[in-house]
Structures are given as structure tokens and as C-alpha cells.
Amino acid sequence: MQVRRNVVVRVSGRASELDALFDPGSSATIMGYEVVRELFGDLPMMKLARTRWVVLANGEKIMVDAYVNAEILVDEYMIEDRIYLSKDVVRKATIEGREVKLPDLIIGAPTMESWGIELDLKEG
């Protein structure tokens, strides 16, 4: 089960509204470099000691090599967590012949478990 909704994300004192996919099948909370630069400008990003692979719910593996610490506001709740960054995250994909906008942020299982987030398909 996945839920997609807008959240506010703050990184290094800068805030932006993002289209987020709450995805309990993803092994990390992930955002693409392109999204970071477009929505937050030039931010200090922490490089990982070594790059690593994370798995998305569809089984796709992507490489992450950096992160930012962020506040994620879901309604009135604030989550403080690490967002891993990847060059492999794309903004759009072609599905069945039509171009589809992908989410700006994928909120993965570790974040959802740490903060007690439960998905409700009826309520979102």
C-alpha cells in the first residue's frame, strides 16, 4: 500500500512543499539531486563514507551517495529525519505511452517505522 500527498520539507532553513510518496516497500527516504537543487537551491550536502544501494518498492535499486537532514511536516506533525540523495531519481517517466510526473520525495519504511506513520488508503 502506498499513499501520495503533499508535505512541507525544511532543509538548512529553507522550506518547500513537495509531492511525497509514503512507500513502506522502500528501504530509505530518498530525494533526487535535481529536486534538491530546483526546490531548495544550493545546499550543503553530506557525502556518505561509501555509496550504497537502496531498494524501491518496485524492486528497482538506486545508488545513494549523500544526504541532508530535514524536517518533514505532515499536517501538524513534524518528523526529523535523514533524506538520502541519489542521481538516479528521475522527475518523469513514460508509462504505457504517457509521461507521468514522479513524486519529489519517497518516504520509506525506516522513516515510517521510526515515527509511527500508518497508511490509510481512505484518509490518505
Secondary structure, DSSP 8 states (H G I E B T S, - for coil): --EEEEEEEEETTEEEEEEEEEETT-SS-EEEHHHHHHHH-S---EEEEEEEEEE-TTS-EEEEEEEEEEEEEETTEEEEEEEEEETT--SEEEETTEEEE--SEEEEHHHHHHTT----TTT-
